[in-house]
Amino acid sequence: MKNIILILSIVCGLSQSAFSQQLPIYTQYFWNDYVINPAFTGSSNYSPIQAGVRNQWTGFKGAPATYTLGGHSSTKNGKMGFGGMLFLDDMGGAIQQTGLMLNYSYFLKLNERSNISFGLAGIINQYAYDGSNISATSTNDPSLFSNSKAVVPDMNLGFAYILDKRLKIGISVHQLIQYRLKKWNDMNMSIDAQNKLVRHYNFTASYLAEVTDKIEVEPYTMLRTTFINPIQFDLGARVIYDKNFFAGIGYRFQDAFCVMIGTTYNNFSFGYSYDITTSNLRNYSSGTHEVVLGYRFKKKSTKATTKIN
């Protein structure tokens, strides 16, 4: 019964795509802020490559899972950034998204302490729907049991302001093209089918504050909206010790409380977070697990101010 509820909610969410979030959510997005906003591509004091796994709503059979592999860097003069990511978003077994994202950013120096940047990401997505394993209480809609694939191009845009590598403010737009999934509309029996990708707008802000020689605190926030559905937001903070270890807590509005820990050792990085579900799904799910593993290559052109990011 659990997987029926999950799959049908996803299918209904896509058929009413204008009212639902269509993009993966990351608890530890500070590891890969270039994914949220391409303007942050190449902005770190190092060049990271990292892999991530997010198992959402543990307890559901066929619960969504997201897998990522990517990295980013900058030119020696620090004026341009480049990066990319491979991703797989398995939304409950029936719906799957795979793709490649390539990022570019340009940095404009304002003064010795700050700069602004502009970023662009080009994306190729493949959406696949497989209804062969769906168990439905009603069989009146044959589109539930069909199969379809669609290759979709897309773009993300971003703007960022960075001060002393500590204050970071960003605005980004995802799914700029708003591509209509024609194959999925054609197989839907409803004449009102409007399956399409809608624009998502993100605002992020964080500040890495030095409390003592060994302790830093980084509060952060993220706002997400499509200007159709209600605004979603994250609030949280991390405490970083000796530039190598961190622990943090967060809250995602009407969704989850989050706890996280992480470390960096010999340029290897590890992060783990656990989301405690607060929505009605808590009756069926024991929470969400997210793991990030990475390696950080040093940049010759910049001096690192902190190992944790």
N, C-alpha and C positions, 0 to 999 in steps of 0.2 A: 504493500500500500504506500509506503514511504516514497519509493522511486516513482510511482504513478503520480503522486502529488507533485514531486519535484519536476518531472519531465513535462507534465501538463502546464505547470506554472511557467516554465521556460518557453514552451511553445506559444502559450497565450501572450507572454510578454513580448515575444518577437512579432506576433501578428498585430500587436498594439505597440509597436516599437517606439512611437513618439512619447509614450508614457513610462518608459523604463530605461534604466542604465544599460548600455550595450558593451561597455568596456570593462576589462578586468580591474579589480581593486587590489592594491598592494598595501599591506600594513607597513612594511619597511621601505617605503618609496624613497627615503633619503639615500639608500644605496644606489638607486637607479633613477635619479631625478631627471636625467636626460630623456627617459621614456615618457614622463609626465609632461616635460617641457623641453623641446629640442634646443632652446636657447641656452640650456645648461650643459650642452654637449661640449666636452673639453674644458670645463670650468674648474675641475678638481686640480689639486696639487700633484696628482699622480695620474697614471693611465690604467684604469681598472678593466679587468675582464672577469665576468662573474656569471654564475648559473643560479637560477632560483626555482623553487618548487613551492606551490601553494595548494594545499588540499583543503577545500572549503566545505563547511557543513559536515564534518566527520560524523558518521552514523547513518547517513543516507547511502543506500546502495546506488552506485553510479553517480556519486556527488561530483560537482564541478572540480576540476583541477587545472592549474595553469603552470606551464613550464617555459622558462626563458633562458636564453644564452646570448650574451652580448657584451659590449664594451665601448669605450670612447677614449679619445685623446685629443691633442691639439698640435698645431704646427709649432716649430721651435720659437718663433717670435710671439706666440700666444694670441695671434690675431684671429685665427680660425680654428674651429673644432670639427671633428668628424667622428662618426661612430655608427653602430648598427646593432640590431638584435633579431634573433630568430625566436619565434614564439609559437606555442601550441596552447590553445584554450579549449579544453574539453568540457563542454557545458552539459554534463549529465549523461553523456553517451549518445544521445540522439542528435545533438548539434555540436559541431566541432569547427573551430577556427584555427587555421595555421597561416603563418605569414613571415615576411621579411620586412624590416624597417631599416632605412638608411638615413642618417642624420647629418646635417651640416649647420654650423653656426658661425657667426661673425661677431667679433668683439670690438667695441669702440671705447677707447680709454677716455674717461672724463677728467681724471686727475691721478695723482700718485696712489690714491687709495681706492678709487672706485671705477667701475666701467658698466656699460650697458651692452647687451648682446641681443642678437636676433637669430632665430633658428627656424629651420625648415626640415621636415621629415617626409620622405616619400615611402609609401607602404604598398605592398602587394599582399592582399588577403585571399585565402580560399575558404569559403564557407561550405560546409558539407552537412546535409541533413539525412539521417538514416532512421526511418520509422519502423524498421523490421522487428525491433525488440520492444516496441511500445505495447503496454497492456492498458487498454482503455475500457471504461465502463460503457461507452457508446461507440458504435462503429459506423455512424451515419456520415462521418466525414472521411472519405478515402484518402485525403491528403495527409492525414496523420501517419499513414503507413507507407508513404511513398519515399523515394530517394532522389536527392538532387545535390548538385555541386555548382558553385558559382565563384569565379575569380574576379576580385574587385580591387581596383586601384584606389588609393586614397592619399591624403596629405594632412599633416599637422603643422601648425604655425605656433611660434612662441616668442615672447619678449621677456627679458630678465634684467634686473638691476642687482649688482653685487658690490658690497662694500667691505674691504679688508678681508675678503674670503670668509667673512663671518655672517654678515647680514645678506640674505638672499630673498628677493621678491620676484615672483614670476607670474605671468599670465599666458595661457596657452589655449589653443582651439584644436580639438581633435575631430576627425571625420569631416574635414572641410568640404569635400565634394558632395556629401549627402547622397551617396550612390543608392539607387533603387534596385532591390534584389528581384529582378523581373521574373526569374525562374520560380522563385518562391511565391510570388504573387500569382503566377499562372497556374500553379498547382493547388492554390487555395480556392475552395468552392465559393467563398464570399466575394461578391463583386466590389466590396469595400476594402479588400486587402491592400494594405499600404506598407508592406515590409520594406523598410529602407533604413539606411544608416543616418542618424541625426547628429548634428553638431553638439559636441560636449565642450563646455568652457571650464577651465580650471584656474584657480588663484591659489598660489602657495606663498608662504612666508616663514622664515626661520631665522634665528639668531643664535650664534655660538658664543656664549658669554664665559669669560674666564673668571672663576670665583677665587681660586688659589693657584699656586704653581702646578698643582697636580689635578685639580678638579675643574671641569667645565660643564656648563648646563646649556642645553639647546632646546628651548621651546619651539614648537612648530604648529602650523595650521594649514589646512587645505579646504577649499570650497569647491564644490562641483555642481554644475547645473546644465540643463539643456534649455532653460527658460520656458520649458513646458511642464516638466515635473518639478516637485519641490526641491529647494536647494539642500544638498547634503554637505556635511562638513566633518572634518577630523580635527581634534585637538589633542596635543600630547607634548611630552617632554622627555629628553634623555639626559642622564647624568653620565659624564665621561670621566674616567679615572686614569691618570697617567698616560693619556693619549692612546690607550690600548684596550681598555675595557669599558663597556657601557651597559647600562640598564635603563629601561624606560617604561612608561605607561601611556596609554592613549584612550580616546573615546571616539567612536564613529557614530554619529547621530542616528538614533533609532535602529542601530544594528549591533554594535558590540563594544565591550571594553577590551583593551589590548594590553598585554604585557610582553616585554621583549628584553633580550640580552644579546651581547655580541662581543667579539674580541678581534684584534689584529695582532698577528705574531709572524715575524720574519716576512712581512709583506703579504701573508695569507690572511684572509678575512673570513669571519663566520658570524652569521646572525640568525637568531631564532625568535619567532614571535608566536603568541597564542591569542586568538580572538575568542572571547567569551560571549556567545550570542545572547543578545537581549531582546530580539524580536520574537514573534510567535514561533519561529523556527527552533527556538530553544527546547521546545517539547519533543523535537525529533532529532536534534543535532547536539553533539557534545563539543562543538566549537570548530575553529579553523586553525590549521598549523601552516606556518610559512618558514622555509629555510633558504638562506642565501649563502653561497660559497664563492669566494673570489680570490684573485691575485692582483696585486698592485705593482705596476712597473713605475720606477722612478722617472721623473721628468728632469732632464738636464738643465732646462731653461728656468726652472722655478725652484724656490726653497720651500719645503713643506712646513706648514705652521701647525698641522695636526694630522695624526694618522687616521683618526676616526672621522667619517663623513656620513 
